[in-house]
């Protein structure tokens, strides 16, 4: 059984990973969203980068919520690796995998890209710390 309600044990690191992912998701949809559509209704290239980042942010939030519900430490290790790899992918999307606007003063260059990189790195660091915690805990068993 993946989730046993009586054995669900989560620590502060599980909650920290979830909170970082949730703030990342809310931020990329609100304050740090990429540039708005042009007057003609066409989208700039950063719109597609924003869609990719938003998709990964939602995925990170859902996976981190599942991570809290898991009771097996070894399964938590696998989910931490998943979170770590998705966070690294999200960090390299803006400007590397999918281009952003050419103007350095554009909203996507000034806010979206730094926000995505910072929160992706924070998520990766939190997942790495959580991985180390559960790895040490499982080795002691």
N, C-alpha and C positions, 0 to 999 in steps of 0.2 A: 504494500500500500504506500502510495506516495505521500499522502498527508494523513496523519493520525492526529486528531484534535487533542487528544490527551498528551501527545508527545511533541506538539509544536513548541519548539524552543527557538527563540530568536534573540539575538544580542543587539547591542547598540550599533554595531557595524552594519547589520542588515538594514536597520532603520535609516542609518546615514546614507547608504547607497540608494535606498528608495527615495528619500527626500531630495537628494541631489538630482536624481533622474526626473522626479516630478517637477522640480523647479526648472530644469532644463526644458521639459515639455511645455510648461506654461509660458516660459520666457520666449521660446521660439515661435509660439503662436500669437504672442501679444507684443511686448515692448521691443523685442529683438527680431521681429519678423523681417524678411528681406523687403526690398523696394516694392512699392505699390505698383499696380498696372499703369501703363502710360495713358495719356488722355484719349488715344484712339482705342483703348481697350486691349491693346497688345501687351504681352508680358515680356519683361526683360529676362535675360538669361539667368539672373540670380533667383528668379521665381522657381526655377526647376531645382536649383541647389537647395532652396528653402524647403521645397516639398520632400526632397530626399532626407534632409536633416530632420524635418518634423516626423517623418516616418520612422527613422531610427530612434528619435527621442521617445516616441510612443512605445516602440518595441522595448526600449530600455526600461521604461516605467512598468510595463506589463511583466517583463521578465524579473525585475527586481521585486515586484509584488509577489510573484510566484516563489521567489527565493525566500521571502519571509515565511511563507506557509510550509515550506519543506521542513521535514524533521530529520532527514538523514544528512549527516555531515558530508558524506562523499558526494551526494547529489548536489549539495550546496557548492562544493568545489567545482563541479562541472558547470553549474550555472554561473559561477564567478568568472570562469574562463570565457563563457559566452558573453557576459556583460563587458568584460575587458576587451574582447575582440570587436564588438559592436561600437564601443566608445572610441577605440582607435580609428575605426572606419569613419565614424562621424567627424572626427577631428580633421581628417585629410580631405573630406569632401569639398568644403568651401574654398574655391580658388585653385585647387589642385585637380580633383577629379571632375568637378563641374565648375566652369568659369563663373566669375562674378562680374559686376559692372566694371567698366574701364576707368571710371572716375574714382579717384581716391577719396573724394568727399561724399560718395554715395552712401546711403544708409546701410546697405549690405556690407560695404567695406569697413565702415566705421563702427558698426554695432554688431551685425549678425556674425561676421567672421570671428572677431575676438571672443564674443560670447560663446559661440560654438566650440572654439578651441579650448577656452578656459573650462567650460563645464564638461567637455569630453575628457579632458585631462583629469579633472577632479573625480569624475566617475570612474575612470580607469585606475586612479590611485586608490580610491575607496574600495573598488573591487579587488585590487591587488592586496590591499591590507586585509580585507575580509578573507581572501583566499589563504593568505599566510596564517591567519588566526585559525581557520578551520583545518588547515593542513597540520599545524602543530597539535591541535586538539585531537585530530584523528590518529596521529602518530602515537599519542600517549595511550590510546585505547588498546 
